[in-house]
Amino acid sequence: MFSRWGHFAYNHRRIIPLIIVAAILALYFGFGTKLGERMSQEGWDDPGSSSTAAAQIEMETFGRDNNGDVVLLFTAPEGTSFDDPEVFSAVSDHLTGLREDNPGEVSHINSYFDTRNPSLLSEDGTQAFAALGLEGDGEQTLRDFRAIEDQLVPESLPGGVTTQVAGATAVADALDDGMAGDILRAEVYALPAVAILLLFVFGSVVAAGMPLIVGVLSILGSLGVLSILANITQVNVFAQSVVTLLGLGLAIDYGLFMVSRFREEMDKGSPIPQAVATTTATAGKTVVFSAAMVAVALSGLFVFPQAFLKSVAFGAISAVGLAALMSVVVLPSIFGMLGTNIDRWSLRRTSRTARRLEDTIWFKVPSWAMKNAKLVTAAIVLVLIGLTVPLVGVKFGGINETYLPPTNDTRQAQEDFDDSFAAFRTEPVKLVVTNADNNQLIDIYVQANEVEGLTDRFSAGATTDGTTVLSAGIIDRSMNESVIDQLRAIDVPEGVEVYIGGTPAMEIESIEALFEKLPWMALYIVVATFILMALVFGSLILPAKAIIMTVLGMGATLGILTLMFVDGVGADLFNFSPGPLMSPVLVLIMAIIYGLSTDYEVFLVSRMVEARDKGASTDDAIRYGTAHTGSIITAAALIMIVVCGAFGFSEIVMMKYIAFGMIAALILDATIIRMLLVPAVMHLLREDNWWAPGFIKKAYAVMGHGSDGPETTGPTGPTRPLDEGEEVTIHEAVPAEETVASRSGRSTAEDEELVPFAELMSRLENKRRSGDSD
């Protein structure tokens, strides 16, 4: 199938790119440019939780609680206080003008300067605050804030009074700005850096430009798809950063594999049409199945109830799918037009066929690992388990101002306000009580005030016949779980309903929902990827090995992240505050790491399977696959690390977490796992690597694996003959029992004139280089 598509792409090489590029541009300019206005800041909660029900009842009964939207914290200069009539009047006039000039955005303002309520003034009289409620609901709240943002801090107040801006909407705006900066940083820094790296890898301007074309088209297309989705369902603003990170990195990686295989085919002297077909049938097929692995891992996020995870999954899957589509649809057609011009505008003139595979580090390191297989396996497994140990100390929380850098103005304002006016925290815990009479309400109120960890007693925020909202602050976020558990233990009178709401309850219930669904996500991903890899590899042992190694690598990565983001290793260097992690982000990084690890595993092992299908022994196939893919997979990992590095400088902790998680996973996967652990374990498994029941082998053959050229019958099933000059130049001696004939069942006497596989490959290679056509 893939080979036929390669021929079709060559025969229509001029029209296919035009159609695809036109479609992508129409998608982006028709929808993608409107993405910013369609994104949501919401979607972190569990829709079926008590906190969501509490918020819904409160909204329907009393309207949105907007008291904590924006907080203006005023500080008098040293030696003065807000009892000074001139200072008092100036601030009061500023707030009055703010309300009168923005009737469509400002709902109300509660402040010390209106009521002279002493609880709104600090004990020493040097700090006071004003709480602004915004008119809009949902995403309109953020638009209202941005409409008045420039007016919040007056140009001058008498005596040098300073004004700080805090509040839930102000924090949300700061987080949104940080994510927008991530996209800009990727465009301004990551793309040029990747272009330079591709030039170094390929040595040719034209070849280096091919993966960039795939990357740019994939991002434009995925933003268009994300915009369409945002018009239908809730898409969190955070999804755009994740889509850009994954889409750009994987698209360039896939393009890199396609270009490398095409140049390899051209180096063999293959005619251009055949080179395009072979590239599509080998690298193209691997790209499609690798993308499927990543998509399956990300689709596991649909198991969870949070709209945030669903929206990220939608966007990331569309980005990965478009990256694979661009690679196998657009690039083969461009290859057909370029031909030998793929090496046009070369910056360095080197012969890629001058060195033997066995002279490369990608051959020598796996060979050493196989010679010391037991020691290497035991040592690496112990190292990975050791790196996993810090994960035991992981802590979870919610999104708040601590996800901003310590130097961020909004974060500092929020922390100053919380310290000075703890009883007015903008994240109160709430009790929404329905169907209670006065006596029952008093009983609940008394029990609630016995809870430990509150900043003050519960107060009645709103009351109607049958529904009452009680609210109180929590001394510290670390006590959220304890307070919620105590509130759940309240003895509720029969017939009365008590819903625990507010941000603290939402965070705790979100964590509980995630861990309830996590086993189902894990089961789904493992089973689905196992089936896919079994079909790709024609084996049941190789998928099992891949999943075990992926879990080991994931555990080590999460342990490293816990050391950094919970325990604080590197916090000062990378400008973030350690603390609890958002549980949805942990689940997201697990899906991403799993997808990336299986992605690279498919690229590596597919080349081993390809060699095995041509008759190679197990050890020869391991060396062949690692040596042929080593430099390319390493380059792909470096490119992804460069892209992740741009996001590692994000102002948002959750984005740093994902970026550094991917970097750690890539480094582990591209070094000790792929170069050492995979060869060592496969050497120990020997012939068991290739075992599968008959129906798996049949499915493997039906899907076209191992049959991209003219078919013959080989020792492991349908195979194709070696292309002239195929580089399997492995010169180590092979025992007589490992000859092709002996593996196919012939007797020893019949084998006397047969040569080992490696020696046969060496002879073919020497003939090609000497120009002998016999």
N, C-alpha and C positions, 0 to 999 in steps of 0.2 A: 504493500500500500504506500509506504513512504517513498520507496524507489520510484513508483509510478508518479507520485506527486512531484518528485524531483524532476522527472522528465517533462511533466506538464508545466512546471514553473520555468524550465528552460525554454520550452517552445513558446511560452507567452511572457517572456521575460521583460518586455517593454510595457505591456498593459497592466500587469498585476501590481507593480509598485505604484503606478499612477492611481489605480482604483483604491488601494489600501490607504495611501497617503491622503487622498481626497476625502475618504470616509473618516479618517482620524481627525483631520482638520475641521470637517463639518461637525463632528461630535464635540470637539473642544470649543470651537467658537459658537456653536449653537447652544451648548449646555455648560461646558466646563467653566467659562468665564463668569457664570452666575453662581458658582459653587459657594463663594464666600457669604452671600446673603441667605443661603439655604441651610448652613450648618447650625448645629445645636450645641448648647453647653450642657445639656441634660443627658440622662440615660445611665446614670451610675447606680440607680437603685433597683431593687427587685420589685417588679410590678405587683407581685402577689403577696408582698409583705405587709405586716401591721403598720409600719411607718408610712408606706404608700397609701394605705387605707386612711390613716389619720390625716395625711396631707389632703387627700381628696375630700374628706368630710369637712375639714376646716375651710378648704377653698369654696366648696359649694354653700356652706353656711355663712361664712364671714368674709369670703374673698381672700385673696392672697395676703399672707403676712409679709408686708413690705417694710417693716420697721428697721430691719438691718441691712437694707439695700446699700446705702451709702452712709458713712460716718465721717463727719468733719471734726477732727480733733484739734482744738485750739490750745496753744501754750503761750502764756504771758511771758514777757522778757524778765530776766532776773531783777528782783527788787520791786516788781509790780504784781498786781493781781487783777482779776476780772471785776473786782469791786470798784475799780477806777471808772468813774462815769464816762470818761472819754473813750476808753477802750471798750467798755460794755456797749456803748451806743454804736460804735463803729462796726463791731461784729454783728450786732442786732440788725443794723441797716443793711449789711451785706446779705444776711440770710433772708430778710424781707424782700430785697431786690431779686434774689435768686428765685424765690417762690413766685413773685409777681411776673418776672420776665419769662418764665418757662411753665405756663399753666398746663401745657400738653404733656410735659415730662415729669414734673414734680407733683406728687400727690399731696404730701404734707411734710412739715418739718417740725420735729419735737426737739427743743433745746432749752438749756438753762436761760438763754437770753429771751425766751418767750414766757417761761413759767417761773423762773427763779427757784426751781426745785433744787434743793441743796444736794440731792443724790446725783444730780447731773454735773456737779462741780466737785473737784478734788478737795481733800481736806485742807490743803494749804491755799486753796483758791487760785492756783496757777494754771490749772487745766480744766477745760470744759469741752463738752462735745454737742454736736447737733446731729440727729438721726434723720436722714432724708428718705422718704418713701417714694418710689417711682411709680408712675401710672401703669406702665405696660405689664403684661403677663408674658411668661415664656421668654422667647428670644427678643421680644420687643423691649424687655427690661434692659438688656445690654445696649440696644440702640438708643434708648432714652438716656442712659448714662453717657454714652459717647456724644450725644447732642449737647449735654451741659458740662462735659468734662473740663473744657477750657475756662469755664466760669467759676469752678468750685474753689479755686485758690485765688483770692483777690491779689491784685498787683501790689497793694500796700495797705497795711493796717497801722494805726498809730502805736508808737512805742515798740515796733518790731515784733508784733504778735506773729507767731508762725502757725501755719495751717497744714495739717496732714490729712490725706484722703485714705480711708479704710472702708470696710464693709464688704459684704458678700459679693455684690456686683462689681465693686472695684477690684477685688481679688480675681474674679472670673475674667475681667478685662485684661488684667496683667498676665494671666495664664494664656489667654488668647493671643496677646501680643508676642509672648515668648514663642508660641508655636508658629506664628507667622514668620518670626525671625529664623526658625529652623528651615523653612522652605527656602527663604532667601539665601541662607548660608549654603544650602545644598546647591543652589543654582550658581552662586558666585564663586564658591571655593571648591566644592566637591567635583563638579563637572570638569573644570580646567585641570584639577589634580589627576582625575581619572584619565583625561586625554593624554597627559604627559606620561602616565604609567603605561597606557596602551601603546604609545609611541616607543617606549622602552621595550615592551614585550614583543611587538611586531616589527619594529624598525622601519615601518612604512606608514606614511600619512594616510593612504587610501585604506589599508587594512585596519589601522587604528580607528578610522572613522566609522567602520561598519557597526561595531557594538554601540557606539554613541548614537547612531541613527535609531537602532532598536530601542535604546534607553529613552530618548526624547519622545519618540512616537508612542511608546508604552505609557509614559507618564501623562502625556496629553490625552490619550484615549481613556486612561483610568480616571482622570479628573472629570472627564465628560460623563463617564458611567456613574461615578460617585455623585455628581450633580443630579443626574436623573433619579438615582436612588433617594437622594435627599429631598426630592420633590414628592416622593411617594411615602417614605418612612423616615423616622428620626435617625440622623447621621451625626454623630458627635464630631466636634471640630478636631479632636485629637486624631481622627481617622485619616485626615489629610497628610499629617506628618508621617504616619506609619505607611500609608500608601506610597508616598514619595520615597521613603527610605527603602522599603522592600522592592517596589517596582523598579526604581533606578538601578539598585544593586543587582537584582536578579536578571534584569533585561540585558545589562552589560555583560554579566557572566555568560548568559546563554549565547549572546552574540560572539563572545570570545571563543566559546567552544565550536561554534559553527565556522568561524573564520579559520581557526586553527586546523580543523579537519579538512576544509576545502584546500588550504595551502598544502597540507600533507598529500592530498590526492594529486594536486598539480605537480608536486615535487616528484611523484612517481611517473610522471609523463602521461597521465590519463587524459583522454580527450575531454574538452570542457563539458560537453553534455553528460558524459559518464561521471566526471568529477562532481558535478552538481547533484546527480542522482545518488551517488554513493554517499556524499556528505549528508543529504537529506535522509537517506535510509539508515545511516549510522548515528551521527551526531544529532540530526533532527529528531529521530525517534527517541533518543535518550533525553533530549530537551523536553519533549512532550511528556514523557513518563515522569521525569524529574519534577516538572511543573505540577503534574497531577499529585505527586507526593506532597508537595508544599500546600497545594490547594486542599487536599484531604486533611492535613494537619490543621490548617486554619479553619476548615469547616467544622472542626470539633468545637469551636467557639459558639456555634449555634445551639449547643446543648444548654447554655446558660441563659438565664432570664433577662440579664441586663442588656438594654438597648445599645449601650456603649460597645460591648463585645460583638454584638451582631453587626453593628455598622462598620466596625474595623474589619470584621471578617468579610463582609460584602466588598469593601473597598480593596482590601489586600488580595482577595481571590481574583477580582477583576484585573488588578495590576499584574499578578503573576500569569494569569491566562493570556492577557494581551502581550506580555513579554515573550511567552512561548509562541503565540500566533505570529508575531512580527518576525521571530527568528526563523520559523519554518516556512513562512509564506513570502515575506519580503526579501530576506537575505538570499535564498537560492536564486531568485530572479535577478538580483543585482550581481550575484556571482556569475550568472550566465552572461551578463553584459560585460563584465570586467575581464573575465578569463585571467590571463597572465598579468593583466594590469592591476590585479589585487596587490601587487608589490610595487606599484607606481610610487614615485617620489620617496624612495627609500633613503633613510638617514644613515643607515649602516649597511655595508655590503658584506654579508656573511653567508656561507653555505649552510643551510639547515640540515643537509644530508652528509656533511663532512664528518661529524662525530658519530661514533657508535653508541647505541643505547647503553651497553654495558660499561661505558666510560663515564656515565652521568651519575650524579648523586642519587637520582630517583631510582636507579638500578642497584647501586651499592648499598644504600641504607636498608631497603627491604631484604636484600640478600643476607646482610648481617643479622637482621631481626629473625629471619627464618633459621639461621644457623644457631641462634641462641633463643629459640622460640619460647621455651618454658620459662626462662629467666625474664625475658622481656615481657611476657604476658603477666606473670605474677607481679613484677615491679610496677608496671603501668596501672594495673587494676588497683593495687594498693594506693598509688598516688592519687588516682581519680576518686577513690573512696575517701581518702584523707581530705581532699579538697571539698568533698560533700559535707563533711562533719559540721562546719559552721552553720549550715542550713537549719540545724536544730534550734538555733537562737533567733529565727526569723520572727518578726512582729508585723502586725497588720493594722492599718488605719485607713483614713479617707483622704480625699483631695482637699487641700487647704493652703493657706499662705506659706506653709513651710516647704511647699514644692517650688517656691520661688527662691532665687539666690538670697543669701543673708543680707546683701547690700541693697536689695530691691526696695524702693521707697514705699510701695504699697504694703509689702510684708512688714517693714519696720513700723509703719503706721498702725497696722492691725495688732502687732505685738505690744506696742505702747498703749493702745486703747485697752486691750485685754488685761494688761497689768494694772492700769490705772482705774478701770471700771469693770472689775471682774463680774459683778452682778448683772452687767448688761452685755455679756458675750453675745456675738451674733450667731452662735451655734447652740441654742438652748435645747434641752430635752423637753418634750411636751407630752402631756396626757390629754387625749381627746376623749371626754366622758359623755356617753349618750344614755338616755332613758333613766337618769338618776334623779330622785327627789332630793330635797335639801339635806335630809339626814344622811342619806346614802352618799351624797357628794362630800359632806363634811367628814364622813368616815374614810373615804378614799383620800381626801386632802390630808387628814391627820397621818394616815399610813405613809403617804408619799413623802411627807416632810421628815419622816424618821430615817429616810434613806441617807446613807453616808456618802460623801463625795460631792455634795451640792454647794454652790457658791452662796446660796441664800434659800430661803423658803420658797415654795411654789407660789406663784401669783396667778390670779385669774386674768388671762389675756383677753378673752371674749366669752360672752355668755348669752344664750338665748334659751327659750323654753325647750328643755330636753337635751341641749348640747352645751358643754362647757370645755374650754381649753385652758389647761394649767401649764405653766412653763417655768423652768428654772435652769440656771447655768450649772455646768460641771466644772469643778476646780481645775482638772487637768484632763487632756484627751486620753491619757493612759488609763484613766478610771472609767472610761465610757462603758466597757463591758461589765464592770462591777456594778455600776449604777443601773444599767439596763436589766441585769439579772435580778437586782433587788426590787426593781419596779415590777418585774414579771411575777414576783412572789407576793404581790399585794392581794389581799383577800377581797375579791370583787363580789358585791352583793348579787344575788340572783336576779336576772333580768336586766342587769346593767352591763353595758359594753365599755371597756377601757382599751383604747388604742394608744400604744406608745409610739410617739413620732418625734420629729425633729432630726437634724443632721446626725447626732450621735447614734440614734436608733437605726437610721437608714444605713450607716456604715456597718454596724454590727450585723444587721440582717443581710446585708449584701455579702459579707464575709461568710456567713452561715450558708447562704444559698450557693455560693461558689464551691465550698467544700462538700456540700451535699451532692452536687452535680459532677465534681471533679473525677470520681472513679468511672462514671459513665463516659466522660470525654476520653479518658485514658483508654478504656476498653475499645471504644469506637475507633480511635486513631490507630491503635496497635493492630486491630483486626483488619481494618481497611488497608493500611500500608503493607501489612504482611501479604495480603492477597495480591496487591499490585506488584510488589517486589517478586513474589513467586512467579507471576506471569512474565515479568521482565527478565528474571534470571533463570527460569526453568528449574528452580530448586526450592526446597523447603528449608534447607539448612542455612543458606546465605541470608534470607530474610530474617530468620531468628537471630543469627549472629549480628546483623545490622541493627536490629531493635535493641538488643542487649547493650551494644556499644553506644548507641544513641542515648539510652537511659543513663549509662555511666557518665558520658560527656555532659548530659543535661544536669545531672546531680552536681558535678564538679563546677559547672558554670553558675548554678544557683548558689552554691556555697561561696564562690568568689563574690557574687553580687551581694550576698548577705554581709560578708566581711566589709564591703565598701559602703553600702547604703544603709545598713542597720548599725553595724559596729563602728563605722566612720573612718575606715582606712582610706586615705586619699581625699577626704572631704575638703580640707583646706586647699589642696592642690587643684581640685576640680570645681571649687566654689559651690558647694552644696552643704546642706545640713543633714546629718544622718538621722534616721527616725523610722517609724513604722512605714511599711510599704502598702500601696494600694493593692488589695487582693486581685482585682480585675487585671491589673498590669502584670502581676505575677503569672496569672493564667495565660495572658497574651504572650509573654516572653517564652513560656513553655511551649506554646504552639509554634512560635517562630523558630525556636532552637531545634525542635523536633523536625520541622519541615526542612530547615537548612541542612541538618546533618544527614537526613535521608537523601536529600538532593545531591550532595557531593558523593554519598555512598553509591548512588545509582551511576554517576559518571565514572567512578573508579571501577566498580565491579562489573559494569556492562562491558568495559574493555577487556577485562579478564575473561568473561563469558565468551566474548567474541573470539579470543585466542583459543579458548577451550573448544569451541565449536569447530575450529580449524584443525584440531588434533593435538594441541599442546598438552603437556603434562600439567599437573596442578601447580607445581613450583614454577614452571615456565610461564604459565598463564598469569600467576601472581606477579612475576617480574615484568612480563610484557605489559600487563595492565597498568602497573604502577609507573613503569618507566615512560610509557607513552602519555599518561595523563598527568604525571607528577608536576611538570613545569606549568602546565595549563591550569590545573586545579589550584596550584599555589598562586599563580597570577590572578585567578578569579577570586581567591580568598583575599588577596591583597587589595584588589579593587573594591570588594565589599567592605573591607576594613576602612579604606579611605572614605567611602561614602558614610559609613557608620561614624567615623571620626568627626565628620562635619556636624552630625547630630549629637556627638558626645560633648560639644561645646554649647549645647542648648541651655537656656536659662531654666528649663523645666526639669525637675528631678525625674519624673516618670520617663521623659525622653532620654535622659542620660542613662537611666536604668536599662532601657531597651537597647540603646546604642552600645553601651559597655558589655551588656549581656551577649549581644551578637559578636562583638569583637573577641570576647573571651572564648565563646563557642568556636569561632572560626580558627583562632590560634590553636586551640586544643585539637580540633578536627584536622587541621592541615599539617600538624606536626606529629605528636605522639600517637594519635589514633590512626590516621591514614597511613603514615610512613612506617610505623612500628607495630602497633597492635593488630591491625588488619592482616598484614602479611604473616605475623607470628601465629595468630589464631588459625588462619586458613591453612598454614603449613601443618599445624598440629591436627587439623581435621582431615587433611589429605583428600582422598577420594570421596569422603562423606560430604564434602562441600557441594557436590553436584547432585546429591540424591533428591529424587522426587518421585511420587507415584506416577503411573502411566498417564492418568488424565491431566496432570499438570504438564507433562512433557508434550502431550497432544495440544493442549491450549497454547503452550509456548510456541509450537510449530505453526499453529493456525494463525497466530498473531504476527507471523512473518519473521520471528527472531531467528537468526542464524541462516537466513535464506535470502539475503539481499542481492546475491549474484546467482549464477547458474548453480543448481543444486546437485550434490552428490550425496552418497550415504557415508557418513563418518562414524567413528566409534561411539559418539555420544548422541547420534541422531542426525537429522538433516544438516549438512554443512555446505559451504561454498569453497571452491578452490582458492588457494592463495593468489592474490593479485601479484603480477610480476613485480618483483622488487619490494614486496611487503616486508617491513622492517621488524622481523622477529629474530634479531641477530644475537642469540644467546649461545655462548660458546662453552658453557660448562658441560662436562661429561654427563651423559644420561645413561643409567643402567640399562642393560639389555631388556630387562622386564618392562621398561618404560617406553619401548619403541612403539610406533603407531600400530604396527602389525600385531604385536603381542597383546596390545590393549583391545584389538578387534577380534581376538579369539584364535589366531593362528598358532600353530605349533612352533616349537623352538627350531626345528629343522627347516621349516618354511621361512624362518626369519634370518637365516644366515646371511643373505645378501642385502638385508634391509639396514638402513642407517638410522641412528637416533634422530628425533625430531629437530633438536637444536642444531645438529650438524647439517641436516638437510636445509634448514633455514639459512645457515651460514653460507652454504654453497650457492643457494639462489641469490643471496645478497652479493656475494663476490662476483657472480656472473653478471649481475646487473651493472655493477660498478665498472667492470671491464668491458662492457658493451657486447658480451657474448649473448646471442639471441637463442642459442640452442636450449 
